[in-house]
Structures are given as structure tokens and as C-alpha cells.
């Protein structure tokens, strides 16, 4: 199996993403982060029956955002809404159910969430024949080598650390949604 890694760097002139504060919290500024993606070669050639849908030019591809932080979901929705149909889940349990019914083209998944964490839900999605071919990119503030390795072992296709840059996020999404 061939494994590819991509590291993207911020170009001059790219801005920061800013999320609104939570009640009683402080503003979060999402800046450039590291991106490591390891797409599996067999996932690049998927048919609609395998879970990744081929859409016509008039139909937007679906991205499922899974994060327990409403401000992060709102920020991601704002960045992605123009090019994609955005679905949202507040925890891993909702993500597994929604992925089974909606069949998104890509899932952006936080790791630390209530009810079912990102690792458990990613493993559940990759264990289910109807959802195993949907690319799952872990999107997390945890920038530890162990978490990156665990994410790969449970079947995650990519790993993006927060803070991140909107251009890098879109480039990573394009990498996983590129035609075979």
C-alpha cells in the first residue's frame, strides 16, 4: 500500500480564521496548522456504491462536520458552505448515524467529544461496509504523534491540527475528493 504525506505551509497574505467566543469564554483564533494526510490508494478509485458519491456539476458534494463545539462547526460551515453541502453532528454517535443515512463524501471529525469520541466513531465508520470508504479526516487541537498514529491505526485517512488555515483545509479536502 502506498502512503502519501502532505505538509502544507501558509503562504504570505493568508489570514486567520476567527471563531466567536463561547459564553464566558475567550475568542479563539484559528491559525495555520500542520496537515498530514495519508490517503489509501484503493480509496482513490471508489464507485458510488462504495459510499463516495459522484456528483454532477450542479450538485454539491457533502461534507459532514463532527465537533461538539458550536463555534468550530459554525466556522467550518462558513468556510465550506460555498462549495459543499454541509452536514453537522455534535458527537460521534450522531456522526455514525448521519453517515449511514446521508452518505457524505468526506467527514471532518474532532477527537475529543461527549457520548462517542472521534476515535470510536471513526473505527465504527471504517468497520461498517456501507461507510468504510468515506474518507475521515481527524480535525483536532491535539498535536501529538501518538494521536496521529492512533488515528491511522483506526482507519482515519487524514489528520489536521487546529489551529488551521482555510486554504489548507480546502486543499486537504480537494485532495480527498479529487476524481480518481
C-alpha positions as CSV (number, residue, x, y, z in Angstrom):
1,X,0.0,0.0,0.0
2,X,1.4,3.4,-0.9
3,X,1.2,6.1,1.7
4,X,1.4,9.8,0.8
5,X,2.1,12.6,3.3
6,X,1.5,16.2,2.5
7,X,2.7,19.2,4.6
8,X,1.2,22.5,3.6
9,X,2.6,25.8,4.7
10,X,0.9,29.2,4.9
11,X,1.6,31.5,2.0
12,X,2.1,35.2,2.7
13,X,-1.1,37.2,2.8
14,X,-3.3,34.4,4.1
15,X,-5.5,35.5,7.0
16,X,-6.5,33.8,10.2
17,X,-9.9,32.3,10.9
18,X,-11.7,33.6,14.0
19,X,-14.5,31.9,15.9
20,X,-17.0,33.7,18.1
21,X,-16.5,33.2,21.9
22,X,-18.4,30.7,23.9
23,X,-20.5,32.0,26.8
24,X,-18.0,33.2,29.4
25,X,-15.1,32.2,27.1
26,X,-12.5,33.9,25.1
27,X,-12.2,34.3,21.3
28,X,-10.4,31.5,19.6
29,X,-8.2,32.4,16.7
30,X,-7.5,29.5,14.3
31,X,-4.2,29.9,12.6
32,X,-2.0,27.8,10.4
33,X,-1.6,24.2,11.5
34,X,0.2,21.2,10.2
35,X,-1.5,18.9,7.8
36,X,-0.7,15.2,7.4
37,X,-2.8,13.2,5.0
38,X,-2.4,9.5,4.3
39,X,-4.9,8.6,1.6
40,X,-5.1,4.9,0.8
41,X,-4.6,4.1,-2.8
42,X,-7.7,1.9,-3.0
43,X,-9.8,4.8,-1.7
44,X,-8.9,7.0,-4.7
45,X,-10.9,4.7,-7.0
46,X,-14.3,4.4,-5.4
47,X,-17.6,4.0,-7.0
48,X,-20.9,5.5,-5.7
49,X,-21.9,2.1,-4.3
50,X,-18.9,2.2,-2.0
51,X,-20.1,5.3,-0.2
52,X,-18.4,8.1,-2.0
53,X,-20.9,9.7,-4.4
54,X,-20.1,11.0,-7.8
55,X,-22.0,14.2,-8.3
56,X,-22.8,16.3,-11.4
57,X,-21.5,19.8,-11.8
58,X,-24.8,21.2,-10.4
59,X,-24.8,19.0,-7.3
60,X,-22.5,19.9,-4.4
61,X,-20.5,17.2,-2.6
62,X,-21.5,16.5,1.0
63,X,-19.1,17.1,4.0
64,X,-20.1,16.0,7.5
65,X,-18.6,18.2,10.2
66,X,-18.4,16.4,13.6
67,X,-17.4,18.6,16.5
68,X,-19.0,19.3,19.9
69,X,-18.0,23.0,19.8
70,X,-20.8,25.0,18.1
71,X,-18.3,27.8,17.2
72,X,-16.0,25.4,15.4
73,X,-18.9,23.9,13.4
74,X,-20.1,27.5,12.5
75,X,-16.6,28.4,11.4
76,X,-16.2,25.3,9.3
77,X,-19.7,25.7,7.8
78,X,-18.8,29.3,6.8
79,X,-15.6,28.2,5.1
80,X,-17.2,25.2,3.3
81,X,-20.8,26.3,2.6
82,X,-20.0,28.0,-0.8
83,X,-18.5,24.9,-2.4
84,X,-20.1,22.0,-0.4
85,X,-23.4,20.8,1.2
86,X,-22.5,20.9,4.9
87,X,-24.0,18.4,7.3
88,X,-23.3,18.7,11.1
89,X,-23.1,16.4,14.1
90,X,-22.4,17.3,17.7
91,X,-20.8,13.9,18.7
92,X,-19.5,10.7,17.3
93,X,-22.8,8.8,17.9
94,X,-24.7,11.3,15.7
95,X,-21.9,11.1,13.1
96,X,-22.2,7.4,12.7
97,X,-26.0,7.6,12.3
98,X,-25.8,10.5,9.9
99,X,-23.0,9.0,7.8
100,X,-25.1,5.8,7.4
101,X,-28.1,7.7,6.2
102,X,-26.7,10.7,4.3
103,X,-23.5,9.1,2.8
104,X,-21.3,12.2,2.9
105,X,-18.3,12.4,0.5
106,X,-16.0,13.3,3.4
107,X,-16.1,13.5,7.2
108,X,-14.2,16.1,9.3
109,X,-14.1,14.6,12.8
110,X,-13.0,16.1,16.1
111,X,-11.3,13.6,18.5
112,X,-12.5,14.7,22.0
113,X,-16.3,14.7,22.1
114,X,-19.0,13.6,24.5
115,X,-21.0,10.3,24.1
116,X,-18.7,8.8,21.5
117,X,-15.3,10.2,20.8
118,X,-13.7,10.6,17.4
119,X,-11.6,7.5,17.6
120,X,-14.5,5.3,18.4
121,X,-16.8,6.8,15.8
122,X,-14.1,6.6,13.1
123,X,-13.5,3.0,14.0
124,X,-17.2,2.3,13.8
125,X,-17.5,4.0,10.4
126,X,-14.5,2.1,9.0
127,X,-15.9,-1.2,10.3
128,X,-19.2,-0.8,8.6
129,X,-19.3,-1.8,4.9
130,X,-21.7,1.0,3.9
131,X,-19.4,3.7,5.3
132,X,-15.9,2.3,5.3
133,X,-14.9,4.0,2.0
134,X,-15.9,7.5,3.2
135,X,-12.7,9.4,3.9
136,X,-12.4,10.5,7.6
137,X,-10.1,13.4,8.4
138,X,-9.4,13.9,12.1
139,X,-9.6,17.6,12.9
140,X,-8.3,18.3,16.4
141,X,-6.3,20.6,18.7
142,X,-4.3,17.6,19.8
143,X,-0.9,17.7,18.0
144,X,0.7,14.6,19.4
145,X,2.5,11.9,17.4
146,X,0.7,9.2,19.4
147,X,-2.7,10.6,18.4
148,X,-1.7,10.8,14.8
149,X,-0.5,7.1,14.9
150,X,-3.7,6.0,16.7
151,X,-5.8,7.9,14.1
152,X,-4.1,6.0,11.3
153,X,-4.5,2.7,13.1
154,X,-8.2,3.0,13.5
155,X,-8.6,3.9,9.8
156,X,-8.6,7.7,9.6
157,X,-7.5,9.0,6.2
158,X,-6.0,12.3,7.4
159,X,-5.2,14.4,10.4
160,X,-5.4,18.2,10.6
161,X,-4.4,20.1,13.8
162,X,-6.2,23.2,15.0
163,X,-5.4,26.0,14.5
164,X,-5.6,25.6,10.7
165,X,-5.8,27.9,7.7
166,X,-8.9,27.9,5.5
167,X,-6.8,27.5,2.3
168,X,-5.0,24.5,3.7
169,X,-8.3,23.0,4.9
170,X,-9.8,23.4,1.4
171,X,-6.6,22.0,-0.2
172,X,-6.8,18.9,2.0
173,X,-10.5,18.4,1.2
174,X,-9.8,18.7,-2.5
175,X,-7.0,16.1,-2.1
176,X,-9.6,13.6,-0.8
177,X,-12.4,14.5,-3.1
178,X,-10.3,14.6,-6.3
179,X,-11.5,12.3,-9.1
180,X,-9.7,9.0,-9.4
